[in-house]
Amino acid sequence: LDGDITYRKTSLGGKGPVFDLPALSSNVRAMYEYRNRFKVGASLEHNSSRKAFIEGAGPLTVPMWIDLGAYLEYSFGPRFSVWARGDNLLNYFLRRDPFHVEMGINGTAGITVLL
C-alpha cells in the first residue's frame, strides 16, 4: 500500500496564459502478490478542479477528475510473465494538463521476459 496527498495554494497572475495547479491531489496504490505467481493491484488518482487564464479566452475552469485503475499479472516462472492494466475505469474526462484530455476506459497488456 502506497499513497500521497498534496495540498497547494496558488494565485493566478492574470498575465498571459497561466494554469493553476490543483489545490488537492491524491494518489493511492495497493498490490497483492500470491506465492510469487499471481499479482493483483488497484490504483486511485485524484485532482481537484483548477483555474486557468488564457489571453483572449478569459478565465476557464478545468474540472476535477478521478482515475481508477486495475492491474493483473501472472508469472509462469521467474523469467516470464503476462500482465494487463486498465485505467480510467470510472470513464472520466481526465485532464492531467489543460490542453490534453484522456477520454474513455483504456487498457494495456504485455509480457515480461527476463534474459
C-alpha positions as MATLAB code, in Angstrom:
seq = 'LDGDITYRKTSLGGKGPVFDLPALSSNVRAMYEYRNRFKVGASLEHNSSRKAFIEGAGPLTVPMWIDLGAYLEYSFGPRFSVWARGDNLLNYFLRRDPFHVEMGINGTAGITVLL';
ca = [
       0.000    0.000    0.000;
       1.393    3.369   -1.047;
      -0.133    6.813   -1.334;
       0.196   10.550   -1.045;
      -1.990   13.619   -0.601;
      -0.830   17.067   -1.720;
      -2.385   20.448   -0.909;
      -1.239   23.563   -2.788;
      -2.320   27.206   -2.638;
      -1.508   29.252   -5.745;
      -2.725   32.525   -7.216;
      -3.119   33.373  -10.897;
      -1.239   36.456  -12.007;
      -3.636   37.266  -14.866;
      -0.864   37.991  -17.394;
      -0.539   35.668  -20.388;
      -1.540   32.015  -20.354;
      -1.494   30.812  -16.737;
      -2.659   27.465  -15.350;
      -3.214   26.944  -11.652;
      -2.083   23.743  -10.020;
      -4.872   21.636   -8.499;
      -5.413   22.618   -4.862;
      -5.783   18.982   -3.797;
      -4.348   15.894   -5.445;
      -4.073   12.376   -4.125;
      -2.793    9.001   -5.233;
      -3.281    5.576   -3.613;
      -1.880    2.267   -4.897;
      -2.273   -1.244   -3.496;
      -0.757   -4.525   -4.715;
      -1.248   -8.111   -3.514;
       1.084  -10.934   -4.537;
       0.226  -14.606   -4.048;
       3.134  -17.085   -3.909;
       5.319  -15.142   -6.395;
       2.909  -16.296   -9.096;
      -0.133  -14.014   -9.222;
      -0.360  -10.244   -8.641;
      -3.447   -8.074   -8.452;
      -3.490   -4.351   -7.787;
      -5.579   -1.205   -7.846;
      -4.826    2.498   -8.021;
      -6.837    5.666   -7.451;
      -5.611    9.097   -8.550;
      -7.498   12.364   -7.982;
      -7.040   16.028   -8.903;
      -9.385   18.793   -7.760;
     -10.681   21.416  -10.177;
      -8.352   24.265  -11.072;
      -8.481   27.642  -12.747;
      -6.789   28.772  -15.923;
      -6.441   32.118  -17.649;
      -5.847   32.309  -21.387;
      -5.454   35.703  -23.018;
      -8.399   36.328  -25.342;
     -10.458   33.484  -23.840;
     -10.560   34.778  -20.274;
     -10.818   32.636  -17.135;
     -11.549   28.922  -17.501;
     -12.104   26.088  -15.030;
     -10.509   22.672  -15.554;
     -12.853   20.185  -13.836;
     -11.786   17.677  -11.189;
     -11.201   14.065  -12.157;
     -10.695   10.632  -10.612;
      -8.715    7.841  -12.291;
      -9.403    4.299  -11.065;
      -7.017    1.628  -12.349;
      -6.606   -2.151  -12.020;
      -3.589   -4.418  -12.587;
      -3.233   -8.194  -13.050;
      -0.084  -10.243  -13.604;
       0.563  -13.969  -13.821;
       4.111  -15.391  -13.690;
       4.783  -18.694  -15.445;
       8.186  -18.826  -13.772;
      10.919  -16.483  -12.569;
      11.670  -15.292  -16.139;
       8.302  -14.986  -17.922;
       5.005  -13.292  -17.058;
       1.957  -11.757  -18.717;
       0.184   -8.678  -17.394;
      -2.744   -6.339  -18.083;
      -3.616   -2.889  -16.789;
      -6.859   -0.920  -17.109;
      -7.148    2.808  -16.416;
      -9.945    5.373  -16.212;
     -12.406    2.655  -15.205;
     -14.856    5.346  -13.999;
     -14.867    6.845  -17.531;
     -13.971   10.446  -16.562;
     -12.556   13.047  -18.942;
      -9.038   13.154  -17.471;
      -7.171   16.437  -17.854;
      -3.694   15.955  -16.461;
      -2.847   19.192  -18.264;
      -5.469   21.661  -19.592;
      -4.843   21.019  -23.320;
      -4.830   17.204  -23.276;
      -7.958   15.161  -22.497;
      -7.909   11.397  -21.942;
     -11.367   10.049  -22.737;
     -12.821    6.630  -22.063;
     -11.677    3.448  -20.415;
      -8.300    2.258  -21.667;
      -6.102   -0.768  -21.214;
      -2.636   -2.089  -21.847;
      -1.382   -5.681  -21.916;
       2.094   -7.100  -22.221;
       4.634   -9.770  -21.493;
       7.776   -9.625  -19.404;
      10.801  -11.740  -20.335;
      13.965  -11.636  -18.233;
      17.022  -12.687  -20.207;
];
